[in-house]
Amino acid sequence: MKTSESCRLCPRACGISRADGERGACGETATIRLARAALHFWEEPCISGKRGSGAVFFSGCQLRCVYCQNQPIAHGAVGREITDSRLVEIFYELEAQGANNINLVTPDHFIPQIAKAIGQAKQQGFSLPFVYNTSSYVTVEALRELEGLIDIYLPDLKYLDEAHAKEYSGARDYPDVAKAALQEMFRQVGAVRFGEMPGEEEPMLCGGMVVRHLLLPGALADAKRIVAYLYDTYGDDIYISLMSQYTPGKAVEQHPLLHRRVRRKDYDALVDEAIRLGVENAFIQEGSAADESFIPAFDYQGVE
């Protein structure tokens, strides 16, 4: 699948020629744009550790949720063009800074370029694990271009409720698309695996899948369905990350349901449901998570 042809990397299948400078549903041409490439300390503990995850933030997004926490990059307002070869250099620069892994954030619309860069790095002997941090609104065919290149998949499962998917992300098909994408990711990387990393006291994730779910206001019932689906499908071969950090921004000021924080009792009820189901491999967040800033400055650090 090449972006020089009609682009169908995501289910929106806009079919434009990004290589010719046209912008698709993601808002991007075929030229990589980055907003930041730096150590990141706010991922799950087995990914960030003490030394940090080498997070590479790509500009643009095909999903564009109304409540997006990274709107400046998702909407393409921030981003600097780089070449595929520069991306390889960035991998090595993050390794030199002590990164535990290379964390590709919102990368789906640049899969062909990323696959090329990872392939080149691996041929040169690059050995850090690659983390693929995605909304899961991506086709199985596109993900297959990454087989053998990604060590850890870090996908979202945002909704099983089609009405929520349509209202919040303009993608009624999200539940079916995401479930198929997760199946493909798991097929590629298998059950979670841990290993020792220099400078880390605890074992770090070196392979497998961690599925995230951000609890939204008024969406507890769907969140419980999501946990049940993940545990029924994958058991403890994956980790489930239950996130309470939803923070309403200006974009949802006129939205009566989304313009508030998640109630702590709802998040506690979600955690209780996971325990009731028998989930053992899970990450939960402390009560202060929503008061902390998990959003870095998109100031082109590490890009140029």
Long-range contacts (C-beta under 8 A, 24 or more apart in sequence): 1-111, 1-112, 1-141, 1-142, 1-145, 2-112, 3-30, 3-112, 3-113, 4-30, 8-139, 8-141, 8-142, 9-62, 9-108, 9-109, 9-111, 9-112, 9-138, 9-139, 9-142, 10-62, 10-108, 10-109, 10-137, 10-138, 10-139, 10-142, 11-137, 11-138, 11-139, 11-171, 11-173, 11-177, 12-62, 12-171, 24-62, 24-109, 25-62, 26-60, 26-61, 26-62, 26-108, 26-109, 27-59, 27-60, 27-61, 27-75, 27-76, 28-59, 28-60, 28-76, 28-79, 28-109, 28-110, 30-113, 31-81, 32-58, 32-81, 32-82, 32-83, 32-84, 32-87, 32-110, 32-113, 33-58, 33-59, 33-60, 33-76, 33-79, 33-80, 33-81, 33-82, 34-58, 34-59, 34-79, 34-80, 34-82, 34-87, 34-90, 34-300, 34-303, 35-59, 35-72, 35-73, 35-78, 35-79, 35-80, 35-298, 35-300, 35-303, 36-296, 36-297, 36-298, 36-299, 36-300, 36-301, 36-302, 36-303, 37-90, 37-93, 37-94, 37-301, 37-302, 37-303, 38-94, 38-97, 38-296, 38-301, 38-302, 39-94, 39-97, 39-98, 39-99, 40-103, 40-296, 42-294, 43-103, 43-154, 44-205, 44-210, 44-239, 44-241, 44-283, 45-202, 45-283, 46-194, 46-202, 46-203, 46-204, 46-205, 46-210, 46-239, 47-100, 47-101, 47-103, 47-131, 47-152, 47-154, 47-204, 47-205, 47-210, 48-100, 49-100, 49-197, 49-199, 49-200, 49-202, 49-204, 50-199, 50-200, 50-201, 51-98, 51-99, 51-100, 51-197, 51-199, 51-200, 52-97, 52-98, 52-99, 52-100, 53-99, 53-100, 53-101, 53-103, 53-131, 54-91, 54-94, 54-95, 54-97, 54-99, 54-100, 54-101, 54-102, 54-103, 54-128, 55-103, 55-105, 55-133, 55-296, 56-87, 56-90, 56-94, 56-102, 56-103, 56-104, 56-105, 56-107, 57-105, 57-106, 57-296, 57-298, 58-104, 58-105, 58-106, 58-107, 58-109, 58-110, 60-106, 60-109, 61-106, 61-109, 61-135, 62-108, 62-109, 62-135, 62-137, 62-138, 63-135, 63-137, 63-169, 63-171, 63-174, 64-169, 64-170, 65-135, 65-158, 65-168, 65-169, 66-167, 66-168, 66-169, 66-251, 66-252, 66-255, 66-258, 67-168, 67-216, 67-246, 67-248, 67-249, 67-251, 67-252, 67-258, 68-249, 68-251, 69-247, 69-249, 69-294, 69-295, 70-106, 70-295, 70-298, 71-249, 71-251, 72-298, 73-106, 73-298, 74-106, 78-298, 78-300, 80-300, 80-303, 80-304, 82-303, 84-113, 84-116, 84-117, 84-120, 85-117, 85-120, 87-113, 87-114, 87-117, 88-117, 88-120, 88-121, 88-124, 90-302, 90-303, 91-117, 91-121, 91-126, 91-128, 92-121, 92-126, 93-302, 94-128, 94-302, 95-126, 95-128, 98-199, 99-128, 100-128, 100-129, 100-197, 100-200, 100-204, 101-128, 101-129, 101-130, 101-131, 101-151, 101-152, 101-204, 102-128, 102-129, 102-130, 102-131, 103-131, 103-133, 103-154, 104-130, 104-131, 104-132, 104-133, 105-133, 106-133, 106-134, 106-135, 107-132, 107-133, 107-134, 108-134, 108-135, 108-137, 108-138, 108-142, 111-138, 111-142, 111-143, 111-145, 111-146, 112-145, 114-146, 115-145, 115-146, 115-149, 118-146, 118-149, 118-150, 119-149, 122-149, 129-205, 129-206, 129-207, 132-185, 134-181, 136-174, 136-177, 136-178, 136-181, 136-182, 137-169, 137-171, 137-174, 137-177, 137-178, 137-181, 138-177, 138-181, 139-177, 139-181, 140-180, 140-181, 140-183, 140-184, 143-181, 143-184, 143-185, 143-188, 144-184, 146-188, 147-188, 148-188, 150-185, 150-188, 150-189, 151-189, 151-206, 151-207, 152-189, 152-205, 152-206, 152-207, 152-208, 152-209, 152-210, 153-185, 153-186, 153-188, 153-189, 153-208, 153-209, 153-210, 154-209, 154-210, 154-212, 155-181, 155-182, 155-185, 155-209, 155-211, 155-212, 156-211, 156-212, 156-213, 156-214, 157-182, 157-211, 157-212, 157-213, 157-226, 157-229, 157-230, 158-213, 158-214, 159-219, 159-222, 159-226, 160-222, 160-225, 160-226, 160-229, 161-219, 161-222, 161-225, 164-216, 164-219, 164-222, 168-216, 168-258, 179-229, 182-209, 182-211, 182-233, 185-209, 186-234, 186-237, 186-238, 190-237, 191-237, 191-238, 192-237, 192-238, 192-239, 192-281, 208-237, 208-238, 208-239, 209-234, 209-238, 209-239, 210-238, 210-239, 210-240, 210-241, 210-283, 211-238, 211-239, 211-240, 211-241, 212-241, 212-243, 213-240, 213-241, 213-242, 213-243, 214-243, 214-245, 214-246, 215-242, 215-243, 215-244, 215-246, 215-262, 215-266, 215-267, 215-270, 216-246, 216-258, 216-262, 217-246, 217-248, 217-257, 217-258, 217-260, 217-261, 217-262, 217-263, 217-266, 218-257, 220-266, 220-269, 220-270, 223-270, 224-269, 224-270, 224-273, 227-270, 227-273, 227-274, 227-277, 227-279, 228-273, 228-277, 231-274, 231-277, 231-278, 231-279, 236-279, 236-280, 236-281, 238-281, 239-281, 239-282, 239-283, 240-274, 240-279, 240-281, 240-282, 240-283, 241-282, 241-283, 242-267, 242-270, 242-271, 242-274, 242-282, 242-283, 242-284, 242-285, 243-285, 243-289, 244-284, 244-285, 244-287, 244-289, 244-290, 245-285, 245-289, 245-290, 245-292, 245-294, 246-290, 247-290, 261-290, 262-290
